[in-house]
């Protein structure tokens, strides 16, 4: 991995469909982003999914991305926001779930 190339240059190269630049950014930041997200989620698998989805979104949006002043800050903020969205979605799922034993009791008793 060539560390002499700045993140901002690699990020700018994404706009030209440079998969090598993307790969370098991924390798440089993936582990630290996973650690950051895992500190919020306390779930390694979910953390990896969140970070992978972030990189997928970056690749899919590469043609319209503006190069940020600090790629590392951009990635950490984006990962944190995705982790917060994950937490919100999990909270919604848990409030929408009705325990099956309560559902069964309601059917049996006619409530």
C-alpha positions in Angstrom: 0.0 0.0 0.0 1.5 3.3 -1.1 1.2 5.7 1.9 2.9 8.5 0.0 -0.3 9.3 -1.9 -2.5 11.5 0.2 -6.1 10.4 0.9 -7.5 13.5 -0.7 -5.7 12.6 -4.0 -7.0 9.0 -3.8 -10.5 10.3 -3.1 -10.3 12.6 -6.1 -9.2 9.7 -8.3 -12.4 7.9 -7.4 -14.3 10.2 -9.7 -12.3 8.7 -12.6 -13.4 5.2 -11.7 -10.0 4.4 -10.2 -10.6 1.1 -8.4 -7.0 1.0 -7.1 -7.5 4.3 -5.4 -10.7 3.0 -3.8 -8.9 -0.2 -2.7 -6.2 1.9 -1.1 -8.7 4.0 0.8 -10.5 0.9 1.9 -7.4 -0.8 3.2 -6.2 2.4 5.0 -9.4 3.1 6.8 -11.5 -0.1 7.1 -10.1 -1.4 10.4 -10.1 1.9 12.2 -13.6 2.7 11.0 -14.8 -0.8 12.2 -13.2 -0.2 15.6 -14.9 3.2 15.8 -18.3 1.9 14.8 -17.9 -1.2 17.1 -17.3 1.2 20.0 -20.9 2.5 19.4 -22.6 -0.8 18.4 -20.7 -3.4 20.5 -21.3 -5.8 17.6 -18.4 -6.6 15.4 -20.5 -8.2 12.6 -22.9 -5.3 12.4 -20.0 -2.8 12.6 -18.3 -4.5 9.6 -21.6 -4.4 7.7 -22.0 -0.6 8.5 -18.5 0.2 7.3 -18.8 -2.0 4.2 -22.1 -0.3 3.3 -20.4 3.0 3.6 -17.7 2.1 1.2 -20.3 0.6 -1.2 -22.1 3.9 -1.1 -18.9 5.8 -1.8 -18.1 3.6 -4.8 -21.7 4.0 -6.1 -21.6 7.8 -5.7 -18.0 8.2 -6.9 -18.9 10.2 -10.0 -20.6 13.0 -8.0 -18.4 13.0 -4.8 -16.7 16.2 -3.9 -13.2 15.7 -2.3 -13.4 16.7 1.4 -10.7 18.7 3.1 -10.0 15.7 5.3 -10.9 12.3 4.0 -10.3 10.7 7.3 -12.7 13.1 9.1 -15.3 12.6 6.3 -15.1 8.8 6.7 -15.3 8.9 10.5 -18.3 11.2 10.4 -20.0 9.2 7.7 -19.4 5.9 9.6 -20.7 7.5 12.9 -23.8 8.7 11.1 -24.4 5.3 9.6 -23.9 3.7 13.0 -26.4 6.1 14.6 -28.9 5.2 11.8 -28.3 1.5 12.5 -29.0 2.1 16.2 -32.2 3.9 15.4 -33.4 1.2 13.0 -32.7 -1.5 15.6 -34.7 0.5 18.2 -37.6 0.8 15.8 -37.5 -3.0 15.1 -37.5 -3.7 18.8 -40.5 -1.4 19.5 -42.4 -2.8 16.6 -41.9 -6.4 17.6 -44.7 -8.0 19.7 -43.5 -11.0 21.8 -45.1 -14.1 20.3 -46.2 -15.4 23.7 -48.2 -12.2 24.3 -49.7 -12.4 20.8 -50.6 -16.0 21.4 -52.2 -15.2 24.8 -54.2 -12.4 23.2 -55.6 -14.8 20.5 -56.5 -17.4 23.0 -58.2 -15.0 25.5 -59.8 -13.0 22.7 -58.2 -9.7 23.7 
